[in-house]
Amino acid sequence: MNRHGVEGLKPDQVAHFSTAHELERVAAHRLETADPSHAGELASRKPGGARAAATPAEGDSRLPTKGARGANQRPKLLERLRREIRLRHYSRRTEEAYTGWVKRFVRFNGYVHPERLGGPAVRAFLTDLATRHRVSASTQNQARAALLFLYREVMHAPLPFMELVAAAKTPPKVPVVLSPNEVELVLSGLQGTSRLVCLILYGAGLRLLEALSLRVKDIDFENSEITVRSGKGAKDRRTPLPSSLVDELRIQVASVRKLHAADLAEGAGSVALPGALARKYPSAARELGWQWVFPATRRYRERATGVERRHHFHESAVQRAMRAAVLRSGVTKRASCHTLRHSFATHLLEEGYDIRTIQELLGHRDLSTTMAYTHVVKRGGLGVRSPLDTLRRFPSGSVVRRWRGMPEDAGD
């Protein structure tokens, strides 16, 4: 358990909590209720430094207690953060990332409330990420964006100090791309649901979560297209349905129909719907069209409502299967599920498709993002042919002959 959560409690207070679970509850409470008005609860400390000796009094009323929060008590810091994120309809992944960075920032500064901190604490935190933890530039910029959102949108604090915290320079990187032969080797090592998911990733250029979030109604067999709902940036788009996958997907949908009928017979069969659709269309959650194309093998009970549901196939299972297939295939590239999407775009470019069309298929907002694939096509690093390849007699031929143990005049 993180030691900062119960640091400052007296021994008899610590002994009052009989289990590690209760101690962990104290730690979480101290993080969420850290407030600048509680001057005596958490002593100030320098970023990453030692805490002063101030401790709460025995029987402190600010220790976590069961019951409702007072009417005049303002919401907790993380609750306010989540509220502002959801107000702007940011994705669940963004909410998890920003919340995680704020927690790390508060822990780094000894659970001092961020309103009592400023530019030096933010700079020290980001410097620690870059120097001691050696995170990438994109990770460092994500942490900076989370703290910027916290101070600007949640606490409405003046931000002159944030201008002094420069964003890390993100160097451009060439995506990892598999050749068609390598794609065949990797895909041949997959089985079951993971195989069909990866076939869609390469055949339609979807992201992993986009493929796993497909619902039965999103696959249009008549028009041979797949509709991606609420992709990255909450955008919808259409992408072609590979004709070679039609039969397999029809079989998959038939299995979903059978599984859904069994769930309904057992009193389940309700799926989570996006937004407020469950209130607008109360019966839609039990319809076949809204069911996942790749459902999980087990059901779960939703905590908030107590409804038994079935989630979609978990992304970690596909990632593990993909990694194992890459190792078995003998491919030495660091390939992942997203590599199949890179390969989809690159192979379309090699076949002469317009880059604007590829941009729409991938759902890129900026054309410069799609332009990255022009650097990895078969024509070479910049799409040109080296003048060395135009020479009749390759200059290094004698070197190759010597390496093979052949005489210099062999073949002349």
Summary of the structure (lengths in Angstrom):
residues: 412
radius of gyration: 27.9
end to end distance: 74.9
largest distance: 96.4
contacts: 1074
relative contact order: 0.08
helix: 50%
strand: 5%
